[in-house]
Amino acid sequence: MSGFRSSGRSMALALLAAALLFGGLYAWRAARSSGSAQGAPPPVTVRAIRVDPRDAPAALEAVGSLRAVREVMLAPEVAGRIVGLHLEAGRSVAAGTTLVQLYDAPERADRASARAQARFADIQLARSVQLAPTGAEPRETLEQRRAQADQAHAAVRQFDARIAQKRIVAPFAGEVGIRRVNLGQYLNPGDVVASLTSLDRLYVDFTLPQQELARIRPGGTVSVTADAWPGRVFTARVNAVEPQIGADTRNVSVQAELANADHALRPGMAVTAALALPVERGMLIVPTTAIVTSASGDSVIAVRGGRNGDGGKAEPVAVTTGRRIGDSVIVTSGLKPGDVVVTEGQLRVQPGATVRIAPTGAAGGR
């Protein structure tokens, strides 16, 4: 009997010890869990901006090409052999400069003969003018002498025109292209000698969809950019709009003119033409870095609930974006004026997490 009591007492002590052990372990875990709940993760530092309405420049962009306002392929009007060649590729020439001289000795000889006949006709006419009023010579003879003098001078002018056809001159000031002929070469009418291009003013030709026709007006400003000159913007003015819409493309052709005093641009260049439109008022514009793109669409991380503008809770907001303006984009829906959106550090932010907005100039990673 005494042995049974001793065994029961030992078992009771063992159960009490086990209960105390499990109770202590539970209390330790509870205390640890409580401490973890009280020590929340620190806020994530991000960069953010306040979205306020502002004006957005508007433009219609298209790919265009440049064309010289004045450009011509030099060619002779008549056949002849080249006896004088004054062409140098890339050289600037003034209007009226003789570039090619064809052999014109026969025409000059014929002109000298016609000029002598004209002088003789003038002498006869002068004599008749003196004699006809006195009756010494009939009035018919005076009229005949006058007609002969006119014919003689017309013959001189005709040979002058033929001699002029033997010269190829610059019709305007410009830059000579690559020479395609040589001294002594025989040319036929229309054979191309070289190109002559005035680079001072250029046309910008581009097309826009027909639905934009109501917004295209002569005198509109066109900003022109070219890959050859990164960061530089040239300004042109719309001077003509094609009255007919392209039957195959349904596009309207637009022509603008720009000054090219430094000859930076060249005919044939491909450029980007942006036709300026009236400014759009009260648009919500955010940096493109604020937009998070995923399979479900575009969104931003908004900061809500902050009091002093230095932080708050992160909240994903679905947005609809419009056209881009440089490094920014217009948000057409999803945001309202005064919203604060994260521009850097979105990938480190979980929905509902506490964020701190870094001061301007502070480091932050996306």
FENFEN-V188223 format. One line per field, one symbol per residue. phi: phi as a letter, one per 40 degrees, with the letter a starting at -180 (. if undefined). Layout:
phi: ???
This chain:
phi: .cccccccccccccccccccccccccccccccccccccccdccccbbabccbcacbcbabbacbbcaccbaaccaccbciccbabbbadgccbccgccbbbccbddcccccccccccccccccccccccccdccgcacccccccccccccccccccccccccccccbbbccacabccccbbbcgccbbdgcccacbbcccbbcbbabbdcccdccbbdgccbcbbbccbcgbbbbbbcbabccbccccbfbbcbbbbbcbccfccbdgccbbbbccbdcccgccbbcccccbbacchcabccbbgccbgbiiccbcbcbbbbccbgcbacbcahbbdgcbbcbahcccbcdgccbbccccgccabc
